[in-house]
């Protein structure tokens, strides 16, 4: 099969590699139709991803973890999926037996693999991918395979919303206008948030944010976003602040803007350590929630996507053919062209 290999910092090729063989009777082989590009894929390419830095991933690696496809082969113990089923799958693959897995926190399994990165588990920028039956979910008929390929960032946003304890009528500030930040607007609405404000960068993304449910959207590039937020909110603080920016400067801004007793949810990896205003967290009796991946959120998010509560279509801004994947990565990093979610058409429908 054809697969994208990252062979070193800023080096990639489409290469011929063997189609994965099933290694147990509860595994499934999926033909990949679409795979989205994530910021973490860019970090893998540059060698700056935390898994690379911590030596838990190394070159060569086949990246890609935001995928959709069709079942083409299943082990003898698989009864819930058949050949031809349209499916998506979890990023974190737990062992299924440890305490973390038994309590549903397979994203923290000490022996987990992560599709496309951790322990060099093969990713989905390839024509086929091998995974476990417990990690697969059927795509509702109402969703296209292209829309379904965005389930991972959508489910991560839903997990961030849930873990940040967003509830009916809450004022929510979302920091960062990447796909998770924009999906978080929709998931916070679905959870009943009363007022949603976004701080981002691109003017075009701010328009997308307002079109999908943000009450206000401000740019840190073109003005004093924090000051504008305080003005429009009449200095009211937020019940919840969800930081999807990955910028260390935003951490203390989030702490400043959350109300006493509120919650700061932290989704992104940060490129460096930061001094955090812990005394402010203490005196506010506030919470900081770390958020990793999207455990147990795929089914609910797929249902909400099928019912229109979460809509991927406005966030899919570019599509590239597999053969043009280098152009897709260049587009992702470009400062000349706005992108939210770029999908790569692996199958070539």
C-alpha positions in Angstrom: 0.0 0.0 0.0 1.0 3.7 -0.3 1.7 5.5 3.0 3.2 8.8 4.0 6.5 8.4 5.8 8.2 11.2 7.8 11.8 10.1 7.6 13.4 13.0 9.5 12.9 16.6 10.5 11.0 18.3 7.6 11.4 15.2 5.4 8.4 13.2 4.0 7.8 10.8 1.2 4.9 8.7 -0.1 6.3 5.1 0.0 5.3 1.5 -0.6 4.9 -0.4 2.6 3.2 -3.7 3.5 -0.5 -3.7 4.2 -0.9 -4.4 8.0 -1.6 -7.9 9.0 -4.1 -8.6 11.8 -2.3 -9.6 14.9 -5.2 -11.0 16.9 -8.7 -12.2 16.3 -10.3 -9.0 17.8 -8.6 -6.7 15.3 -10.0 -5.1 12.2 -8.4 -3.8 8.9 -9.9 -0.6 7.6 -9.4 1.0 4.2 -8.8 4.7 4.8 -10.9 7.1 2.8 -10.1 10.5 4.5 -7.6 11.7 7.0 -7.3 15.2 8.5 -4.2 17.1 9.2 -3.6 18.1 12.8 -1.2 20.6 14.4 0.4 17.6 16.1 1.2 16.2 12.6 3.1 19.4 11.9 5.0 19.0 15.2 5.9 15.4 14.2 7.3 16.7 10.9 9.4 19.3 12.7 10.5 16.9 15.4 9.1 19.1 18.2 6.1 17.0 19.2 6.3 16.0 22.9 6.3 12.3 22.0 9.4 13.0 19.8 11.1 15.1 22.5 10.4 12.4 25.1 11.7 9.7 22.8 8.3 7.9 22.7 8.1 8.4 18.9 10.9 8.4 16.4 11.6 8.6 12.6 10.5 7.0 10.4 6.9 7.4 11.4 3.6 7.2 9.5 1.4 10.0 11.0 -2.3 10.7 10.8 -5.0 10.1 13.4 -8.2 11.9 12.2 -9.6 9.3 9.8 -12.6 7.6 8.4 -12.9 4.5 6.3 -14.5 1.1 5.5 -14.0 -2.3 7.1 -12.3 -4.7 4.7 -11.2 -7.5 7.0 -12.1 -8.6 10.6 -10.8 -11.2 13.0 -12.8 -14.3 14.0 -13.8 -12.7 17.4 -15.4 -9.6 15.8 -19.1 -9.8 15.5 -20.3 -6.2 15.8 -18.6 -5.1 12.5 -18.8 -6.6 9.1 -17.0 -5.9 5.8 -18.4 -2.8 4.3 -19.2 -0.9 7.5 -18.2 2.7 7.5 -16.2 3.4 10.6 -14.0 5.9 12.6 -11.7 5.0 15.4 -10.2 6.2 18.7 -6.7 7.6 18.6 -5.6 6.1 21.9 -5.6 2.3 21.9 -5.5 0.9 25.5 -4.8 -2.6 26.5 -8.3 -3.2 27.7 -7.3 -4.9 30.9 -5.5 -2.4 33.2 -7.3 -0.3 35.9 -7.3 2.8 33.6 -8.9 0.8 30.7 -11.4 -0.9 33.0 -12.6 2.5 34.3 -12.9 3.9 30.8 -9.8 6.0 30.9 -8.0 4.2 28.1 -6.3 7.5 27.0 -4.2 7.0 30.2 -3.4 3.3 29.7 0.3 2.9 30.6 0.9 0.5 27.7 -1.4 2.3 25.2 -0.5 3.0 21.6 -1.5 6.2 19.9 -2.4 6.1 16.2 0.2 7.9 14.2 2.6 8.9 17.0 3.1 7.3 20.5 5.2 4.0 20.2 5.2 4.6 16.4 1.8 3.0 15.9 1.1 3.3 12.2 -1.1 6.3 11.4 -3.9 6.9 8.9 -2.0 8.7 6.1 -2.0 5.3 4.5 -4.4 3.3 2.4 -5.1 0.8 5.2 -5.0 0.9 9.0 -5.2 -1.9 11.7 -7.1 -1.3 14.9 -9.1 -3.0 17.7 -12.8 -3.6 17.6 -13.2 -1.9 20.9 -11.8 1.3 19.4 -14.2 1.4 16.4 -17.5 3.2 15.9 -20.0 3.0 13.0 -20.7 6.2 11.1 -24.4 7.2 11.1 -26.0 7.2 7.6 -26.6 10.9 7.7 -22.8 11.7 7.8 -20.4 11.5 4.9 -17.1 9.9 5.2 -15.4 13.3 4.8 -17.5 14.8 7.7 -16.8 11.8 9.8 -13.1 12.2 9.4 -13.3 15.2 11.7 -14.7 13.2 14.6 -11.5 13.2 16.5 -11.2 17.0 17.0 -14.9 17.3 17.4 -14.9 14.6 20.1 -11.9 16.2 21.8 -13.8 19.5 21.9 -16.8 17.6 23.4 -14.5 16.0 26.0 -13.0 19.4 26.8 -16.5 20.8 27.2 -17.6 17.9 29.5 -14.4 17.9 31.6 -14.6 21.7 32.0 -18.0 21.2 33.5 -19.9 23.5 31.1 -23.5 23.6 32.1 -26.8 25.3 31.1 -26.5 29.1 30.9 -22.8 29.3 31.5 -20.6 32.1 30.2 -17.7 30.4 28.3 -14.5 31.8 26.9 -12.7 29.8 24.3 -9.1 30.7 23.5 -7.8 29.5 20.1 -9.4 29.3 16.7 -8.1 26.0 15.5 -10.5 23.1 14.7 -10.8 22.1 18.4 -11.5 25.7 19.5 -14.1 26.1 16.8 -15.7 22.7 17.4 -15.8 23.7 21.1 -18.2 26.6 20.2 -20.6 24.0 18.9 -20.1 21.5 21.7 -20.6 24.2 24.3 -23.8 25.2 22.6 -24.9 21.6 22.7 -24.2 21.4 26.4 -26.4 24.5 27.0 -23.9 27.4 27.3 -25.6 30.7 27.5 -22.9 33.0 26.1 -19.8 32.1 24.2 -16.8 34.3 23.4 -13.8 33.3 21.3 -10.4 34.8 21.1 -8.5 33.9 17.9 -6.4 35.2 15.1 -7.6 35.1 11.5 -10.5 37.4 10.7 -12.0 34.7 8.5 -12.0 32.3 11.4 -13.6 34.8 13.6 -16.4 35.0 11.1 -16.7 31.2 11.0 -16.9 31.3 14.9 -19.8 33.8 14.8 -21.6 31.8 12.1 -21.5 28.6 14.1 -22.6 30.1 17.4 -20.1 32.4 19.1 -21.7 35.5 20.5 -18.5 37.5 20.1 -15.1 36.8 18.5 -12.0 38.9 18.9 -8.5 38.8 17.4 -5.3 39.0 19.4 -3.6 40.0 16.2 -5.5 43.1 15.3 -6.3 44.5 18.6 -6.4 44.3 22.4 -8.5 41.1 22.5 -8.5 40.8 26.3 -9.5 44.4 26.7 -12.3 44.0 24.1 -13.5 40.9 25.9 -13.7 42.8 29.3 -15.5 45.6 27.6 -18.2 43.6 25.9 -18.7 41.4 29.0 -18.9 44.6 31.2 -16.1 43.1 33.3 -18.1 40.0 34.1 -15.9 36.9 34.5 -16.5 33.5 32.8 -17.8 30.4 34.4 -15.5 28.4 32.2 -12.4 29.2 30.1 -11.3 26.6 27.6 -7.7 27.1 26.4 -7.1 25.5 23.0 -4.4 27.9 21.9 -1.2 26.2 23.0 0.2 29.6 23.9 1.8 29.8 27.4 0.8 33.5 27.5 -2.9 32.5 27.5 -2.7 30.4 30.7 -2.6 33.3 33.1 -5.0 35.2 30.9 -7.5 32.4 31.4 -6.9 32.4 35.1 -7.5 36.2 35.2 -10.8 35.8 33.3 -12.3 32.9 35.1 -14.7 33.7 37.9 -14.2 32.5 41.5 -15.2 28.9 41.6 -14.9 28.6 37.9 -13.0 26.1 35.7 -10.1 26.5 33.3 -9.8 23.6 30.8 -6.5 23.1 29.1 -6.5 21.2 25.9 -3.4 21.9 23.9 0.2 20.9 24.3 2.3 23.9 25.2 5.7 24.5 23.5 7.4 25.5 26.8 6.8 25.7 30.5 5.2 28.8 32.1 4.9 30.4 35.4 1.3 29.9 36.5 -0.6 32.2 38.9 -1.4 29.4 41.3 -2.2 31.8 44.1 -4.9 33.2 42.0 -6.3 29.8 41.4 -6.3 29.2 45.1 -7.8 32.5 46.1 -10.5 32.0 43.5 -11.1 28.4 44.6 -11.0 27.6 40.9 -10.2 24.4 39.1 -7.6 23.6 36.4 -8.6 20.6 34.3 -6.0 18.9 32.1 -7.7 17.4 29.0 -6.1 14.6 26.9 -7.7 13.1 23.8 -11.4 12.2 23.6 -12.2 9.0 25.6 -15.8 7.7 25.4 -16.9 10.8 23.4 -17.0 9.3 19.8 -20.5 7.8 19.9 -22.2 10.9 21.4 -20.4 13.2 19.1 -21.3 11.2 16.1 -24.9 11.3 17.1 -24.8 15.1 17.6 -23.1 15.5 14.2 -25.7 13.4 12.6 -28.5 15.4 14.2 -26.9 18.7 13.3 -25.9 19.9 16.8 -22.3 19.7 15.7 -21.6 20.6 12.1 -18.3 19.8 10.5 -19.0 21.3 7.1 -18.2 24.9 7.9 -14.8 23.8 9.4 -13.6 21.7 6.4 -11.8 24.5 4.5 -9.6 22.5 2.1 -9.3 19.0 0.5 -6.2 17.6 -1.1 -5.6 14.4 -3.0 -3.2 11.9 -1.3 -0.6 12.5 -4.0 -0.6 16.2 -3.2 -0.2 15.7 0.6 3.0 17.9 0.7 0.9 20.8 -0.6 -1.6 20.0 2.1 1.0 20.3 4.8 2.3 23.5 3.3 -1.2 24.9 3.3 -1.6 24.0 7.0 1.5 26.0 7.9 0.9 28.9 5.5 0.3 32.3 6.9 -1.1 33.4 3.5 -4.1 31.1 3.3 -6.6 30.6 6.1 -7.4 27.0 7.0 -9.3 25.3 9.8 -9.5 21.6 9.0 -7.7 20.3 6.0 -8.6 16.8 4.9 -6.6 14.5 2.6 -8.6 12.2 0.3 -6.8 8.9 0.6 -9.2 6.7 -1.3 -9.7 9.1 -4.2 -13.5 9.1 -4.3 
